[in-house]
Amino acid sequence: MEELANRLIAWIKEQVAKAKRKGVVLGLSGGLDSSVVAVLCKIAFPDNMLALIMPCHSSETDLKHAQAVAEKFNIPTKIIPLDSVFDALIDILPNGEDHSATKRLAEANLIARLRMVTLYYFANRLGYLVVGTGNRSEISVGYFTKYGDGGVDIAPLGRLVKGQVRELAHHLGIPDEIIQKPPSAGLWPGQTDEGEMGITYEELDRYLLTGEGSEELKKRIEGLSQASAHKRQVPPIPPF
């Protein structure tokens, strides 16, 4: 893990240098992935990094965990509450028919996109790159918001499955309560990553690393991957 951490830190530095930027900005949610990325970025750019905590009708636990990571690793943060911005948009956007499933998804994606807009505001002001926190497991099945948490400049964890990120978190000294809590984007009460995906990270990681899994599991993962292929590609343009 020490070698992996050092390689990721060097890679982050290299990407920033290539882009001729001064440092990095990221969203710190209080979850596993963002905590790991924040610590890596702090090591890479001790004086030129910023973590934004962007609550939007979020849980107090997530806020507490984000602040705990920032305090333990001396990570500079700004808290940008987005509740009122989100509420104002919801007030002016037409609701149409109240299909609860699509309404909840649309509102969750809106939160993710508001956070992306906020990150790029600070990136533009500071001359920084936006660092994403998505891992290989999430990216492979499209478990991210297009132009939301998927709208980033670099993704250091993009080749690590969730289990590998967890190992890296232990090595870096991320608090155990963050490592052990059920992964969640915190987009609504009781929401969990595994509940939404319909599979566990353990199952997904094993399939990605070894190709092993039941036929039902393989069908589920391949279906999610195919349905989300557009998220991992640049917008198509005509060949003429």
GUZA-526203 format. One record per residue (C-alpha): residue number from 0; residue in three letters; x, y, z. Coordinates in steps of 0.5 Angstrom, whole numbers, always signed. Layout:
BEGIN
+-----+-----+-------+-------+-------+
|   i |  aa |     x |     y |     z |
+-----+-----+-------+-------+-------+
| NUM | ALA |     X |     Y |     Z |
...
+-----+-----+-------+-------+-------+
END
This chain:
BEGIN
+-----+-----+-------+-------+-------+
|   i |  aa |     x |     y |     z |
+-----+-----+-------+-------+-------+
|   0 | MET |    +0 |    +0 |    +0 |
|   1 | GLU |    +6 |    +5 |    +1 |
|   2 | GLU |    +8 |    +4 |    -6 |
|   3 | LEU |    +1 |    +5 |    -9 |
|   4 | ALA |    +0 |   +11 |    -4 |
|   5 | ASN |    +7 |   +14 |    -7 |
|   6 | ARG |    +5 |   +13 |   -14 |
|   7 | LEU |    -2 |   +16 |   -14 |
|   8 | ILE |    +1 |   +22 |   -10 |
|   9 | ALA |    +6 |   +23 |   -16 |
|  10 | TRP |    +1 |   +22 |   -21 |
|  11 | ILE |    -3 |   +27 |   -18 |
|  12 | LYS |    +3 |   +32 |   -18 |
|  13 | GLU |    +4 |   +30 |   -25 |
|  14 | GLN |    -3 |   +31 |   -28 |
|  15 | VAL |    -3 |   +38 |   -25 |
|  16 | ALA |    +4 |   +40 |   -28 |
|  17 | LYS |    +2 |   +38 |   -34 |
|  18 | ALA |    -5 |   +42 |   -34 |
|  19 | LYS |    +0 |   +48 |   -32 |
|  20 | ARG |    -5 |   +49 |   -25 |
|  21 | LYS |    -3 |   +51 |   -18 |
|  22 | GLY |    -6 |   +45 |   -14 |
|  23 | VAL |   -12 |   +41 |   -13 |
|  24 | VAL |   -20 |   +42 |   -10 |
|  25 | LEU |   -24 |   +36 |    -9 |
|  26 | GLY |   -31 |   +35 |    -5 |
|  27 | LEU |   -30 |   +32 |    +2 |
|  28 | SER |   -37 |   +28 |    +4 |
|  29 | GLY |   -35 |   +24 |   +10 |
|  30 | GLY |   -34 |   +18 |    +6 |
|  31 | LEU |   -29 |   +13 |    +5 |
|  32 | ASP |   -27 |   +15 |    -2 |
|  33 | SER |   -27 |   +22 |    -1 |
|  34 | SER |   -23 |   +22 |    +5 |
|  35 | VAL |   -17 |   +18 |    +2 |
|  36 | VAL |   -17 |   +23 |    -4 |
|  37 | ALA |   -17 |   +28 |    +1 |
|  38 | VAL |   -11 |   +25 |    +4 |
|  39 | LEU |    -7 |   +24 |    -2 |
|  40 | CYS |    -8 |   +31 |    -5 |
|  41 | LYS |    -6 |   +34 |    +2 |
|  42 | ILE |    +1 |   +30 |    +1 |
|  43 | ALA |    +2 |   +32 |    -6 |
|  44 | PHE |    +0 |   +39 |    -5 |
|  45 | PRO |    +1 |   +41 |    +3 |
|  46 | ASP |    +0 |   +48 |    +1 |
|  47 | ASN |    -4 |   +48 |    -5 |
|  48 | MET |   -10 |   +44 |    -4 |
|  49 | LEU |   -18 |   +45 |    -2 |
|  50 | ALA |   -23 |   +41 |    +0 |
|  51 | LEU |   -30 |   +43 |    +0 |
|  52 | ILE |   -35 |   +40 |    +5 |
|  53 | MET |   -42 |   +42 |    +1 |
|  54 | PRO |   -48 |   +39 |    +5 |
|  55 | CYS |   -55 |   +39 |    +2 |
|  56 | HIS |   -60 |   +37 |    +6 |
|  57 | SER |   -54 |   +32 |    +9 |
|  58 | SER |   -54 |   +28 |   +15 |
|  59 | GLU |   -50 |   +31 |   +21 |
|  60 | THR |   -46 |   +24 |   +21 |
|  61 | ASP |   -43 |   +26 |   +14 |
|  62 | LEU |   -41 |   +33 |   +16 |
|  63 | LYS |   -38 |   +30 |   +23 |
|  64 | HIS |   -34 |   +25 |   +19 |
|  65 | ALA |   -32 |   +30 |   +14 |
|  66 | GLN |   -29 |   +35 |   +19 |
|  67 | ALA |   -26 |   +29 |   +23 |
|  68 | VAL |   -22 |   +28 |   +17 |
|  69 | ALA |   -20 |   +35 |   +16 |
|  70 | GLU |   -18 |   +36 |   +23 |
|  71 | LYS |   -14 |   +30 |   +23 |
|  72 | PHE |   -10 |   +31 |   +17 |
|  73 | ASN |   -10 |   +39 |   +17 |
|  74 | ILE |   -14 |   +39 |   +11 |
|  75 | PRO |   -16 |   +46 |    +9 |
|  76 | THR |   -23 |   +46 |    +8 |
|  77 | LYS |   -29 |   +51 |    +6 |
|  78 | ILE |   -36 |   +49 |    +8 |
|  79 | ILE |   -41 |   +51 |    +3 |
|  80 | PRO |   -48 |   +50 |    +4 |
|  81 | LEU |   -52 |   +48 |    -2 |
|  82 | ASP |   -59 |   +47 |    +1 |
|  83 | SER |   -62 |   +54 |    +0 |
|  84 | VAL |   -59 |   +54 |    -7 |
|  85 | PHE |   -62 |   +47 |    -9 |
|  86 | ASP |   -69 |   +49 |    -5 |
|  87 | ALA |   -69 |   +55 |   -10 |
|  88 | LEU |   -68 |   +51 |   -16 |
|  89 | ILE |   -74 |   +46 |   -14 |
|  90 | ASP |   -78 |   +52 |   -13 |
|  91 | ILE |   -78 |   +54 |   -20 |
|  92 | LEU |   -77 |   +48 |   -24 |
|  93 | PRO |   -84 |   +45 |   -26 |
|  94 | ASN |   -85 |   +38 |   -23 |
|  95 | GLY |   -90 |   +35 |   -28 |
|  96 | GLU |   -93 |   +29 |   -26 |
|  97 | ASP |   -90 |   +27 |   -19 |
|  98 | HIS |   -87 |   +20 |   -21 |
|  99 | SER |   -83 |   +19 |   -14 |
| 100 | ALA |   -78 |   +15 |   -17 |
| 101 | THR |   -76 |   +19 |   -23 |
| 102 | LYS |   -77 |   +25 |   -18 |
| 103 | ARG |   -72 |   +23 |   -13 |
| 104 | LEU |   -67 |   +21 |   -18 |
| 105 | ALA |   -67 |   +28 |   -22 |
| 106 | GLU |   -67 |   +31 |   -15 |
| 107 | ALA |   -61 |   +27 |   -13 |
| 108 | ASN |   -57 |   +28 |   -19 |
| 109 | LEU |   -59 |   +36 |   -18 |
| 110 | ILE |   -55 |   +36 |   -12 |
| 111 | ALA |   -49 |   +32 |   -15 |
| 112 | ARG |   -49 |   +37 |   -21 |
| 113 | LEU |   -49 |   +43 |   -16 |
| 114 | ARG |   -43 |   +41 |   -12 |
| 115 | MET |   -39 |   +40 |   -19 |
| 116 | VAL |   -41 |   +47 |   -21 |
| 117 | THR |   -39 |   +49 |   -14 |
| 118 | LEU |   -32 |   +46 |   -15 |
| 119 | TYR |   -31 |   +49 |   -21 |
| 120 | TYR |   -32 |   +56 |   -19 |
| 121 | PHE |   -26 |   +55 |   -14 |
| 122 | ALA |   -22 |   +51 |   -19 |
| 123 | ASN |   -23 |   +57 |   -24 |
| 124 | ARG |   -21 |   +62 |   -18 |
| 125 | LEU |   -15 |   +59 |   -15 |
| 126 | GLY |   -12 |   +56 |   -22 |
| 127 | TYR |   -13 |   +49 |   -19 |
| 128 | LEU |   -15 |   +42 |   -22 |
| 129 | VAL |   -22 |   +39 |   -20 |
| 130 | VAL |   -20 |   +32 |   -17 |
| 131 | GLY |   -26 |   +26 |   -17 |
| 132 | THR |   -27 |   +21 |   -12 |
| 133 | GLY |   -30 |   +15 |   -16 |
| 134 | ASN |   -27 |    +8 |   -16 |
| 135 | ARG |   -27 |    +3 |   -21 |
| 136 | SER |   -32 |    -1 |   -18 |
| 137 | GLU |   -37 |    +5 |   -19 |
| 138 | ILE |   -35 |    +8 |   -25 |
| 139 | SER |   -35 |    +1 |   -28 |
| 140 | VAL |   -43 |    +0 |   -27 |
| 141 | GLY |   -44 |    +8 |   -28 |
| 142 | TYR |   -46 |    +9 |   -21 |
| 143 | PHE |   -44 |   +16 |   -21 |
| 144 | THR |   -48 |   +23 |   -24 |
| 145 | LYS |   -46 |   +25 |   -31 |
| 146 | TYR |   -43 |   +32 |   -30 |
| 147 | GLY |   -44 |   +31 |   -23 |
| 148 | ASP |   -39 |   +27 |   -19 |
| 149 | GLY |   -37 |   +25 |   -26 |
| 150 | GLY |   -35 |   +32 |   -28 |
| 151 | VAL |   -28 |   +32 |   -26 |
| 152 | ASP |   -21 |   +33 |   -29 |
| 153 | ILE |   -17 |   +27 |   -26 |
| 154 | ALA |   -20 |   +21 |   -22 |
| 155 | PRO |   -14 |   +18 |   -18 |
| 156 | LEU |   -18 |   +12 |   -15 |
| 157 | GLY |   -21 |   +10 |   -22 |
| 158 | ARG |   -17 |    +4 |   -23 |
| 159 | LEU |   -18 |    +1 |   -16 |
| 160 | VAL |   -24 |    -3 |   -14 |
| 161 | LYS |   -28 |    -1 |    -7 |
| 162 | GLY |   -24 |    -6 |    -3 |
| 163 | GLN |   -17 |    -4 |    -5 |
| 164 | VAL |   -19 |    +3 |    -3 |
| 165 | ARG |   -21 |    +1 |    +4 |
| 166 | GLU |   -14 |    -2 |    +4 |
| 167 | LEU |   -11 |    +4 |    +2 |
| 168 | ALA |   -15 |    +8 |    +7 |
| 169 | HIS |   -13 |    +3 |   +13 |
| 170 | HIS |    -6 |    +5 |   +11 |
| 171 | LEU |    -7 |   +12 |   +11 |
| 172 | GLY |   -10 |   +12 |   +18 |
| 173 | ILE |   -17 |   +14 |   +16 |
| 174 | PRO |   -22 |   +14 |   +22 |
| 175 | ASP |   -25 |    +7 |   +23 |
| 176 | GLU |   -32 |    +9 |   +23 |
| 177 | ILE |   -31 |   +12 |   +16 |
| 178 | ILE |   -28 |    +6 |   +13 |
| 179 | GLN |   -33 |    +1 |   +17 |
| 180 | LYS |   -40 |    +5 |   +15 |
| 181 | PRO |   -44 |    +3 |    +9 |
| 182 | PRO |   -42 |    +7 |    +3 |
| 183 | SER |   -47 |   +12 |    +1 |
| 184 | ALA |   -48 |   +18 |    -3 |
| 185 | GLY |   -52 |   +21 |    +2 |
| 186 | LEU |   -57 |   +24 |    -3 |
| 187 | TRP |   -63 |   +22 |    +1 |
| 188 | PRO |   -64 |   +19 |    +8 |
| 189 | GLY |   -63 |   +11 |    +8 |
| 190 | GLN |   -60 |   +11 |    +1 |
| 191 | THR |   -54 |    +6 |    +0 |
| 192 | ASP |   -49 |    +5 |    -6 |
| 193 | GLU |   -51 |    -3 |    -5 |
| 194 | GLY |   -58 |    -2 |    -4 |
| 195 | GLU |   -58 |    +2 |   -11 |
| 196 | MET |   -54 |    -2 |   -15 |
| 197 | GLY |   -57 |    -8 |   -13 |
| 198 | ILE |   -51 |   -12 |   -11 |
| 199 | THR |   -45 |   -11 |    -6 |
| 200 | TYR |   -38 |    -8 |    -7 |
| 201 | GLU |   -35 |   -15 |    -5 |
| 202 | GLU |   -39 |   -18 |   -11 |
| 203 | LEU |   -37 |   -13 |   -16 |
| 204 | ASP |   -30 |   -13 |   -14 |
| 205 | ARG |   -29 |   -20 |   -15 |
| 206 | TYR |   -32 |   -20 |   -22 |
| 207 | LEU |   -28 |   -14 |   -24 |
| 208 | LEU |   -22 |   -17 |   -21 |
| 209 | THR |   -23 |   -25 |   -23 |
| 210 | GLY |   -29 |   -25 |   -28 |
| 211 | GLU |   -32 |   -30 |   -22 |
| 212 | GLY |   -40 |   -29 |   -20 |
| 213 | SER |   -46 |   -33 |   -21 |
| 214 | GLU |   -50 |   -32 |   -28 |
| 215 | GLU |   -55 |   -28 |   -25 |
| 216 | LEU |   -49 |   -23 |   -22 |
| 217 | LYS |   -46 |   -23 |   -29 |
| 218 | LYS |   -52 |   -21 |   -32 |
| 219 | ARG |   -53 |   -15 |   -27 |
| 220 | ILE |   -46 |   -12 |   -28 |
| 221 | GLU |   -46 |   -13 |   -35 |
| 222 | GLY |   -53 |   -10 |   -36 |
| 223 | LEU |   -51 |    -4 |   -31 |
| 224 | SER |   -45 |    -3 |   -35 |
| 225 | GLN |   -48 |    -3 |   -42 |
| 226 | ALA |   -53 |    +2 |   -40 |
| 227 | SER |   -48 |    +7 |   -37 |
| 228 | ALA |   -43 |    +6 |   -43 |
| 229 | HIS |   -45 |   +14 |   -45 |
| 230 | LYS |   -43 |   +16 |   -38 |
| 231 | ARG |   -36 |   +14 |   -39 |
| 232 | GLN |   -35 |   +17 |   -46 |
| 233 | VAL |   -35 |   +24 |   -49 |
| 234 | PRO |   -41 |   +26 |   -53 |
| 235 | PRO |   -42 |   +22 |   -60 |
| 236 | ILE |   -41 |   +27 |   -66 |
| 237 | PRO |   -43 |   +25 |   -73 |
| 238 | PRO |   -37 |   +21 |   -77 |
| 239 | PHE |   -39 |   +26 |   -83 |
+-----+-----+-------+-------+-------+
END
